[in-house]
């Protein structure tokens, strides 16, 4: 009885998948727009990264191989990166040879824009519902970081610059680095996601696991892109 129930359930899923989506050989285009919530994992010199919001948009093309499987290739502009904060405690000697505790603090936003090319297998498991995974390559097209530097002792919760025994407010320095100094030109990784389609309107949620050590700026031996994308689009069947 249990085996029969499992068999009936499997046949039911197969029949739903067979009527769910792509016709064999059907080709479609889907322009999409949405938002990214990106971050960076595993960095030695940065105490904390926080999520950064950005835009994503582009086009994906799909062909149906079976009633339950489609293969898609996309070209997407993606604003990624992260906000970051780092601090290092140190000491200086004042004019009386007394140790003064100081802090080196750096905070700002790393902005990394890519042209991403995701190649995905889309598994249609129910009417309009698909699970997807595959491989993605990203080309760095614009990157910089806007950063603020501070150095000195902390007094009353404020940072001051220590200079010849004179305490004064720390100057704010903004710096930008080129793509060779921030992000590597290529980024490889694995996207996984889920989408739902209703009357050709597709809502897609996708998470990207970067596999490339994406920069050398922060001595990041294992700094990888992480990005959650939520998009909507309309499927044109050709």
C-alpha positions as CSV (number, residue, x, y, z in Angstrom):
1,X,0.0,0.0,0.0
2,X,2.8,2.4,0.9
3,X,4.6,1.7,-2.4
4,X,1.4,2.2,-4.3
5,X,0.8,5.6,-2.6
6,X,4.4,6.7,-3.4
7,X,3.9,5.6,-7.0
8,X,0.6,7.5,-7.3
9,X,2.2,10.6,-5.8
10,X,5.1,10.4,-8.2
11,X,2.8,10.0,-11.2
12,X,0.7,13.0,-10.0
13,X,3.9,15.2,-9.7
14,X,5.0,14.1,-13.2
15,X,1.6,14.8,-14.7
16,X,1.5,18.3,-13.1
17,X,5.0,19.0,-14.3
18,X,4.2,17.8,-17.8
19,X,1.4,20.4,-18.0
20,X,3.2,23.1,-16.0
21,X,5.4,25.1,-18.3
22,X,7.7,24.8,-21.3
23,X,6.8,23.0,-24.4
24,X,9.6,21.0,-25.9
25,X,11.6,23.3,-28.1
26,X,9.7,26.4,-27.1
27,X,11.9,29.5,-27.0
28,X,11.2,32.6,-24.8
29,X,12.7,35.9,-23.8
30,X,12.2,37.5,-20.4
31,X,13.3,41.1,-19.6
32,X,13.7,41.5,-15.9
33,X,14.3,44.2,-13.3
34,X,14.7,44.0,-9.5
35,X,16.9,44.6,-6.5
36,X,20.0,43.1,-5.0
37,X,20.9,42.7,-1.4
38,X,24.7,42.0,-1.5
39,X,27.4,41.2,1.0
40,X,30.9,39.8,1.1
41,X,32.0,36.8,3.1
42,X,35.2,35.9,4.8
43,X,37.6,38.8,5.1
44,X,40.7,38.9,7.4
45,X,41.2,42.6,7.8
46,X,37.6,43.8,8.0
47,X,35.7,43.3,11.3
48,X,32.2,43.4,9.8
49,X,30.5,43.7,6.5
50,X,26.9,44.9,6.2
51,X,24.4,44.3,3.4
52,X,24.3,46.9,0.5
53,X,21.2,47.4,-1.7
54,X,21.5,47.8,-5.5
55,X,19.8,47.4,-8.8
56,X,19.8,44.5,-11.2
57,X,18.2,44.2,-14.6
58,X,18.6,42.6,-18.1
59,X,17.4,39.8,-20.2
60,X,17.1,36.0,-20.0
61,X,16.5,33.6,-22.8
62,X,15.1,30.1,-22.2
63,X,14.5,27.0,-24.3
64,X,12.3,24.0,-23.2
65,X,14.1,20.7,-23.3
66,X,11.3,18.7,-21.7
67,X,7.9,19.6,-20.2
68,X,9.7,19.9,-16.8
69,X,13.1,21.2,-17.7
70,X,14.3,24.4,-19.4
71,X,17.8,25.8,-20.0
72,X,18.2,29.6,-19.7
73,X,21.1,32.0,-20.4
74,X,21.0,35.6,-19.1
75,X,22.8,38.9,-19.4
76,X,22.2,41.0,-16.3
77,X,23.7,44.3,-15.0
78,X,24.2,43.9,-11.2
79,X,25.1,46.4,-8.6
80,X,26.8,44.5,-5.8
81,X,29.3,45.2,-3.0
82,X,29.0,45.8,0.8
83,X,29.3,48.3,3.6
84,X,32.2,47.7,5.9
85,X,33.9,48.7,9.1
86,X,37.3,48.0,10.5
87,X,39.3,49.2,13.6
88,X,42.8,48.5,14.9
89,X,43.9,49.4,18.4
90,X,47.4,50.8,18.9
91,X,49.4,53.1,21.2
92,X,51.4,56.3,20.7
93,X,53.9,58.0,23.1
94,X,53.1,61.6,24.0
95,X,55.7,64.3,24.7
96,X,56.0,63.0,28.3
97,X,56.7,59.4,27.0
98,X,53.3,58.3,28.2
99,X,51.4,55.8,26.2
100,X,48.2,57.1,24.6
101,X,45.7,54.6,23.3
102,X,44.7,55.3,19.7
103,X,42.4,53.6,17.1
104,X,42.7,53.3,13.4
105,X,39.2,53.3,12.0
106,X,38.0,52.8,8.5
107,X,34.4,52.6,7.3
108,X,32.6,53.1,4.0
109,X,31.0,51.3,1.1
110,X,32.5,49.0,-1.5
111,X,30.6,49.4,-4.8
112,X,31.1,46.6,-7.3
113,X,29.1,46.5,-10.5
114,X,29.1,43.4,-12.8
115,X,27.7,42.1,-16.0
116,X,26.6,38.6,-15.0
117,X,25.9,35.7,-17.4
118,X,23.9,33.0,-15.5
119,X,23.5,29.6,-17.2
120,X,20.7,27.9,-15.4
121,X,18.7,24.6,-15.4
122,X,15.1,25.4,-14.5
123,X,13.2,22.5,-13.0
124,X,9.4,23.0,-13.2
125,X,8.0,21.1,-10.3
126,X,4.4,22.4,-10.3
127,X,2.2,24.8,-12.2
128,X,4.2,27.9,-12.6
129,X,6.7,26.9,-9.9
130,X,10.4,26.3,-10.8
131,X,13.6,25.5,-8.9
132,X,16.8,26.6,-10.6
133,X,20.5,26.3,-10.3
134,X,23.6,26.4,-12.5
135,X,26.7,28.4,-13.1
136,X,27.4,32.1,-13.4
137,X,30.3,34.2,-14.6
138,X,30.5,37.9,-13.8
139,X,32.6,40.6,-15.5
140,X,33.6,43.6,-13.3
141,X,32.6,46.8,-15.2
142,X,32.8,49.5,-12.4
143,X,34.1,49.4,-8.9
144,X,35.3,51.8,-6.2
145,X,35.0,52.2,-2.5
146,X,34.1,55.4,-0.7
147,X,35.8,55.3,2.7
148,X,36.4,57.5,5.8
149,X,39.6,57.2,7.8
150,X,40.1,58.3,11.4
151,X,43.1,57.9,13.7
152,X,43.6,59.1,17.3
153,X,42.4,58.7,20.9
154,X,38.7,58.5,21.8
155,X,37.4,61.2,24.0
156,X,33.8,61.6,25.0
157,X,32.9,59.1,22.3
158,X,34.5,61.2,19.5
159,X,37.7,60.5,17.6
160,X,40.5,63.0,17.5
161,X,43.7,63.2,15.6
162,X,46.9,63.2,17.8
163,X,49.5,65.7,16.4
164,X,52.3,67.1,18.6
165,X,50.3,66.8,21.8
166,X,47.4,68.8,20.2
167,X,44.0,67.2,20.0
168,X,41.9,68.3,17.1
169,X,38.9,66.8,15.2
170,X,40.1,64.1,12.8
171,X,40.0,65.1,9.1
172,X,37.8,63.0,6.9
173,X,39.5,61.5,3.9
174,X,37.6,60.0,1.0
175,X,39.4,57.7,-1.3
176,X,38.6,55.7,-4.5
177,X,40.5,52.8,-5.9
178,X,40.5,51.4,-9.4
179,X,39.1,48.0,-10.3
180,X,42.5,46.4,-10.4
181,X,43.0,47.4,-6.7
182,X,39.5,46.4,-5.6
183,X,37.8,43.7,-7.6
184,X,39.2,41.0,-9.9
185,X,37.9,41.3,-13.5
186,X,36.1,37.9,-13.4
187,X,33.9,36.4,-10.8
188,X,32.6,32.8,-10.9
189,X,29.9,31.2,-8.7
190,X,26.7,29.2,-8.3
191,X,23.2,30.7,-8.3
192,X,20.3,28.9,-6.8
193,X,16.7,30.1,-6.8
194,X,13.0,29.7,-7.1
195,X,10.5,31.4,-9.4
196,X,6.8,31.5,-9.9
197,X,5.0,32.4,-13.1
198,X,1.4,33.6,-13.6
199,X,0.1,34.7,-16.9
200,X,3.6,35.2,-18.2
201,X,4.6,37.4,-15.3
202,X,7.6,35.8,-13.4
203,X,8.7,36.5,-9.9
204,X,12.2,35.2,-9.2
205,X,14.2,35.0,-6.0
206,X,17.8,33.9,-6.4
207,X,20.9,33.7,-4.2
208,X,24.4,33.8,-5.5
209,X,27.4,32.0,-3.9
210,X,30.6,33.5,-5.3
211,X,33.5,31.1,-5.6
212,X,36.2,33.5,-6.7
213,X,38.4,35.4,-4.2
214,X,37.0,38.7,-5.4
215,X,39.6,41.2,-4.2
216,X,43.1,41.8,-2.8
217,X,42.4,45.2,-1.2
218,X,41.6,43.9,2.3
219,X,44.1,41.0,2.3
220,X,41.0,38.8,1.8
221,X,42.2,35.3,1.3
222,X,38.6,34.0,1.1
223,X,36.4,37.1,0.3
224,X,33.5,36.0,-1.8
225,X,30.5,37.8,-3.3
226,X,27.2,37.0,-1.8
227,X,24.0,38.4,-3.4
228,X,20.3,37.9,-3.0
229,X,18.3,39.1,-6.0
230,X,14.5,39.5,-6.2
231,X,13.2,40.3,-9.7
232,X,10.1,40.4,-11.8
233,X,9.8,40.0,-15.5
234,X,7.5,39.2,-18.4
235,X,8.0,36.1,-20.6
236,X,7.6,36.5,-24.3
237,X,7.1,33.2,-26.0
238,X,8.5,33.1,-29.5
